[in-house]
């Protein structure tokens, strides 16, 4: 029956390899999802920075209009300072938004890399488990073949068969 042991070991090893490949594929899909989210974070940050700049230009226009309506000379003195401060605040907000988006994207890209590494490691571990299973199955099958372990009428591998009155008869089939 050693060939059965080897066959079962082979099937188990194949299953382990398949599980490793599946784990690697799953990790690849999760990594792709993280990379997609990273791109979304960058696009969202760029869009938000654009909206902040647009709102800032509108605010500068309103401020300049208000100063001009009040008879203040635009581009000089306090009108110029107000315009400069608004522009500085707008650019600071836009920069912070871009920076936060870049940081989120970088974190997601790192997650993707780590997920891919984890998938490769799971695949390699499955190869090692499969090899171990084959070695153990082959060793067990070889041991059964060498010792001649066979099943008898009792259902064990002792090699003893019982006669009708219960006396053990040592014989091999």
Secondary structure as UniProt FT lines:
FT   HELIX           2..69
FT   TURN            70..71
FT   TURN            74..75
FT   HELIX           77..147
FT   TURN            153..154
FT   STRAND          160..162
FT   TURN            164..165
FT   STRAND          168..170
//
